[in-house]
């Protein structure tokens, strides 16, 4: 499935990697970093605010169980600075679209060269769009480096894309397929992902695509320090701060709060729930804006009637673009404005999770959100015959189905986007709770909209209501 990406240029992968070694959180910024034996080193640390309080209790805290591992358990994940083991050098790797018609290759075929493994998928438009530039870099160093695409997609889909995609076809690229051993050796959450193996056989970096440059390649070949941002594996199913899952059973987590400022290329953009059993006790959000965090909290606190207009920004969004509620607060051009946030509470406080998150975020975000009641003029959606079912109608003129056997509650949100309603909140007071099919001419006049609703036995009226709002200001 294709999707449009925003800042970060990566697709999240939801495949679990089994790690044999003890996992540690390692966050590295765009400051210079170079390989050391066994571990990578980063100069420049993201701002980290951590508040953990622990009290003795008979209940141990656990995060949501991760999906069962399906990958090979014989491959040890490699760290930056590690040397490629002989077993991996000589492991037969299936390949498609090879210029010489080969069906398998090995990494040892390219020993004494800089090898860059380009992990990609046919579903990832960003991966594909980066390949011509990466291929151009390879051509500049044809005698001393090789880029080997490694596909997450099925062999048939991979080969078809390489031969037929308008961007890939002119490149004539081969690709490794059925690549579980390499995925296990170089674990990652997002693609594109690039693993660098220097001519001496050491893993010197794992990076994003914009770091595969001629300048960085030349520096690696000269054994100099490149200017790239290392991506080290971070398991999003685990706490952002390691060690919490090592607490004894006699101790329980009472509160966890972690805020990291800056883009973390190792993590996908989005959020995950933290559970204890079936109870949601926390939430983690990665590479989002502060505005998105407050928006998500407001959505949970204000409930099913929540409207985008119920988040009021009382601060200068030109000065603080990270709080602008555009596309639910997730659009920002500066990676420094992104953040990752994790909050968890004790299970007995789960019912007030999002209120507690709001209080906590106010203490560390630099902004302040409050929930308050306000009177507002809005549109109210009502039924002409409350006890009767909706009138079934078909298309009339330019009308099209805006709901197709979907939850009727979605209609109010759809109507709020109609220009003729001038951005007013729409409240659903029909009492209808069954799936429905609704035909409307979108983008038309208010009169057109009212006529289409009346055909379904619905109408809009202007009324004053008192609603809860999230008010967001600069602290």
URDA-V227409 format. One record per residue. N is the residue number from 1. RES is the residue in one small letter. SS is DSSP state (h for helix, s for strand, l for the rest). OMEGA is omega in whole degrees, 0 to 359 (999 if undefined). D_LAST is the distance of its C-alpha to the last C-alpha in whole Angstrom. Layout:
n = [N/N]
res = [RES/RES]
ss = [SS/SS]
omega = [OMEGA/OMEGA]
d_last = [D_LAST/D_LAST]
//
This chain:
n = [1/2/3/4/5/6/7/8/9/10/11/12/13/14/15/16/17/18/19/20/21/22/23/24/25/26/27/28/29/30/31/32/33/34/35/36/37/38/39/40/41/42/43/44/45/46/47/48/49/50/51/52/53/54/55/56/57/58/59/60/61/62/63/64/65/66/67/68/69/70/71/72/73/74/75/76/77/78/79/80/81/82/83/84/85/86/87/88/89/90/91/92/93/94/95/96/97/98/99/100/101/102/103/104/105/106/107/108/109/110/111/112/113/114/115/116/117/118/119/120/121/122/123/124/125/126/127/128/129/130/131/132/133/134/135/136/137/138/139/140/141/142/143/144/145/146/147/148/149/150/151/152/153/154/155/156/157/158/159/160/161/162/163/164/165/166/167/168/169/170/171/172/173/174/175/176/177/178/179/180/181/182/183/184/185/186/187/188/189/190/191/192/193/194/195/196/197/198/199/200/201/202/203/204/205/206/207/208/209/210/211/212/213/214/215/216/217/218/219/220/221/222/223/224/225/226/227/228/229/230/231/232/233/234/235/236/237/238/239/240/241/242/243/244/245/246/247/248/249/250/251/252/253/254/255/256/257/258/259/260/261/262/263/264/265/266/267/268/269/270/271/272/273/274/275/276/277/278/279/280/281/282/283/284/285/286/287/288/289/290/291/292/293/294/295/296/297/298/299/300/301/302/303/304/305/306/307/308/309/310/311/312/313/314/315/316/317/318/319/320/321/322/323/324/325/326/327/328/329/330/331/332/333/334/335/336/337/338/339/340/341/342/343/344/345/346/347/348/349/350/351/352/353/354/355/356/357/358/359/360/361/362/363/364/365/366/367/368/369/370/371/372/373/374/375/376/377/378/379/380/381/382/383/384/385/386/387/388/389/390/391/392/393/394/395/396/397/398/399/400/401/402/403/404/405/406/407/408/409/410/411/412/413/414/415/416/417/418/419/420/421/422/423/424/425/426/427/428/429/430/431/432/433/434/435/436/437/438/439/440/441/442/443/444/445/446/447/448/449/450/451/452/453/454/455/456/457/458/459/460/461/462/463/464/465/466/467/468/469/470/471/472/473/474/475]
res = [x/x/x/x/x/x/x/x/x/x/x/x/x/x/x/x/x/x/x/x/x/x/x/x/x/x/x/x/x/x/x/x/x/x/x/x/x/x/x/x/x/x/x/x/x/x/x/x/x/x/x/x/x/x/x/x/x/x/x/x/x/x/x/x/x/x/x/x/x/x/x/x/x/x/x/x/x/x/x/x/x/x/x/x/x/x/x/x/x/x/x/x/x/x/x/x/x/x/x/x/x/x/x/x/x/x/x/x/x/x/x/x/x/x/x/x/x/x/x/x/x/x/x/x/x/x/x/x/x/x/x/x/x/x/x/x/x/x/x/x/x/x/x/x/x/x/x/x/x/x/x/x/x/x/x/x/x/x/x/x/x/x/x/x/x/x/x/x/x/x/x/x/x/x/x/x/x/x/x/x/x/x/x/x/x/x/x/x/x/x/x/x/x/x/x/x/x/x/x/x/x/x/x/x/x/x/x/x/x/x/x/x/x/x/x/x/x/x/x/x/x/x/x/x/x/x/x/x/x/x/x/x/x/x/x/x/x/x/x/x/x/x/x/x/x/x/x/x/x/x/x/x/x/x/x/x/x/x/x/x/x/x/x/x/x/x/x/x/x/x/x/x/x/x/x/x/x/x/x/x/x/x/x/x/x/x/x/x/x/x/x/x/x/x/x/x/x/x/x/x/x/x/x/x/x/x/x/x/x/x/x/x/x/x/x/x/x/x/x/x/x/x/x/x/x/x/x/x/x/x/x/x/x/x/x/x/x/x/x/x/x/x/x/x/x/x/x/x/x/x/x/x/x/x/x/x/x/x/x/x/x/x/x/x/x/x/x/x/x/x/x/x/x/x/x/x/x/x/x/x/x/x/x/x/x/x/x/x/x/x/x/x/x/x/x/x/x/x/x/x/x/x/x/x/x/x/x/x/x/x/x/x/x/x/x/x/x/x/x/x/x/x/x/x/x/x/x/x/x/x/x/x/x/x/x/x/x/x/x/x/x/x/x/x/x/x/x/x/x/x/x/x/x/x/x/x/x/x/x/x/x/x/x/x/x/x/x/x/x/x/x/x/x/x/x]
ss = [l/l/l/l/l/l/l/l/l/l/s/s/l/l/l/l/l/l/l/l/l/l/l/l/l/l/l/l/l/l/l/l/s/s/s/s/l/l/s/s/s/s/l/l/l/l/l/s/s/s/s/s/s/s/s/s/l/l/l/l/l/l/l/l/l/l/l/l/l/l/l/l/l/l/l/l/l/l/l/l/l/l/s/l/l/h/h/h/h/l/l/l/s/s/s/s/l/l/l/l/l/l/l/s/s/l/h/h/h/h/l/l/l/s/s/s/s/s/s/s/l/l/l/l/h/h/h/h/h/h/h/h/h/h/h/h/h/h/h/h/l/l/l/l/s/s/s/s/s/s/s/l/l/l/h/h/h/h/h/h/h/h/h/h/l/l/l/l/h/h/h/l/l/l/s/s/l/l/l/h/h/h/h/h/h/l/l/l/l/s/s/l/s/s/s/s/s/l/l/l/l/s/s/s/s/s/s/l/h/h/h/l/l/h/h/h/h/h/h/h/h/l/l/l/l/l/l/l/l/l/l/l/l/l/l/l/l/l/l/l/l/l/l/h/h/h/l/l/l/l/s/s/s/s/s/s/s/s/s/s/s/l/l/l/l/l/l/l/l/s/s/s/s/s/s/s/l/l/s/s/s/s/s/s/s/s/s/s/l/h/h/h/h/h/h/h/h/h/h/h/h/h/h/h/h/l/l/h/h/h/s/s/s/l/l/l/l/l/l/l/h/h/h/l/l/l/l/l/l/l/l/l/l/l/h/h/h/l/s/s/s/s/s/s/s/l/h/h/h/h/h/h/h/h/h/h/h/h/h/h/h/h/h/h/l/l/s/s/s/s/s/s/s/s/s/s/s/s/s/s/s/s/s/l/l/l/l/l/l/l/l/l/l/l/l/l/l/l/l/s/s/s/s/s/s/s/s/l/l/h/h/h/h/h/h/h/l/l/h/h/h/l/l/l/l/s/s/s/l/l/l/l/l/l/s/s/s/s/s/s/l/l/l/l/l/h/h/h/h/h/h/h/h/h/h/l/l/s/s/s/s/s/s/s/s/s/s/s/s/s/s/s/s/s/l]
omega = [180/174/181/183/169/183/180/174/182/175/177/176/185/177/185/176/178/181/180/181/177/184/176/175/178/181/181/185/179/170/183/179/179/188/168/181/173/182/174/180/177/173/186/186/176/176/184/176/185/174/178/174/186/174/181/181/182/184/175/180/178/173/182/180/177/178/182/180/179/184/179/178/184/181/178/178/183/177/175/184/179/174/179/180/181/181/179/177/189/180/177/182/179/183/175/177/179/183/179/179/180/176/176/172/172/176/181/175/185/177/182/172/167/179/173/176/183/180/185/175/180/179/189/181/179/177/184/182/179/188/178/180/177/177/178/177/179/181/179/182/188/183/188/178/177/173/181/175/180/190/171/186/180/183/182/180/180/182/180/179/181/184/190/182/186/178/187/185/181/183/181/185/165/173/171/179/183/196/183/180/179/177/178/181/181/186/180/181/186/173/5/181/186/177/184/176/186/182/177/177/179/171/184/181/162/190/169/187/183/177/176/183/178/180/180/177/180/180/178/181/176/181/177/182/180/178/178/179/183/173/175/188/173/181/182/177/180/177/176/177/186/174/183/180/179/179/176/181/180/180/178/178/179/179/174/178/180/176/180/178/178/182/178/186/181/185/176/174/180/184/178/176/172/185/164/190/178/184/177/181/181/180/175/177/184/173/177/177/174/178/179/178/179/178/180/177/179/181/181/183/185/169/191/180/186/177/177/182/179/169/183/180/180/178/184/182/174/179/182/184/182/179/180/179/175/186/180/173/188/181/177/185/185/181/178/180/177/179/171/187/178/178/175/181/178/186/180/178/186/182/181/185/189/171/178/176/180/179/182/181/177/183/188/187/187/178/183/178/176/175/178/179/177/173/185/174/184/171/178/179/182/178/177/180/188/184/182/178/177/176/177/178/176/183/174/179/184/180/176/183/174/170/176/182/180/181/181/181/179/187/181/179/178/181/180/180/179/181/183/179/172/174/179/175/176/178/178/177/180/186/181/181/179/176/184/171/185/178/178/168/184/178/181/181/177/180/176/181/181/179/180/179/180/178/178/183/182/174/178/172/178/182/175/177/176/186/174/177/168/179/184/181/173/181/999]
d_last = [41/39/35/33/31/28/26/28/31/32/34/33/36/37/40/39/41/42/41/44/42/39/36/33/30/30/27/28/27/28/29/33/35/38/40/41/44/43/39/37/35/32/30/27/24/21/18/19/17/19/20/23/25/28/31/34/36/39/37/35/33/33/32/33/37/37/40/43/44/47/47/50/49/52/49/47/44/44/41/40/43/46/49/50/53/56/56/53/55/58/57/58/55/56/56/56/57/58/60/63/63/62/61/60/58/57/54/57/59/56/56/56/54/50/49/46/45/44/42/42/43/45/42/39/39/37/40/43/41/40/44/46/44/44/48/48/47/49/52/51/52/55/57/54/51/51/48/49/47/47/47/45/47/50/53/55/51/51/54/54/51/52/55/54/50/50/48/49/53/54/52/55/53/54/51/52/51/51/49/48/49/47/44/45/45/42/40/37/34/34/37/38/38/40/42/44/47/48/52/52/51/48/44/42/39/38/36/35/37/35/36/40/41/44/43/41/45/47/45/45/49/49/47/44/41/39/36/35/32/33/33/34/34/31/32/30/32/31/28/25/26/30/32/30/34/36/35/38/39/38/35/32/28/26/23/22/19/19/16/18/17/20/23/25/29/30/28/29/26/25/25/27/27/28/31/33/36/35/32/29/27/24/23/23/22/23/22/20/16/13/14/17/16/14/17/19/17/18/21/22/21/22/25/28/28/24/24/22/21/20/16/15/12/11/10/12/14/16/14/12/15/14/12/15/18/21/23/21/18/21/22/20/23/21/22/19/16/18/17/19/18/20/20/23/24/27/30/30/26/27/27/23/22/19/18/18/16/13/13/13/11/8/9/10/8/5/4/5/9/11/15/17/20/21/25/26/29/30/33/35/37/40/44/47/49/46/49/50/49/48/51/51/51/52/51/52/52/48/47/46/44/41/41/44/45/41/39/39/35/34/36/33/31/33/34/30/31/34/33/36/33/31/28/28/27/31/31/34/37/40/40/41/41/43/43/44/45/44/45/43/43/40/39/41/41/40/44/45/42/43/47/46/44/47/49/47/47/44/42/39/38/35/34/31/29/26/24/21/18/15/12/9/6/4/0]
//
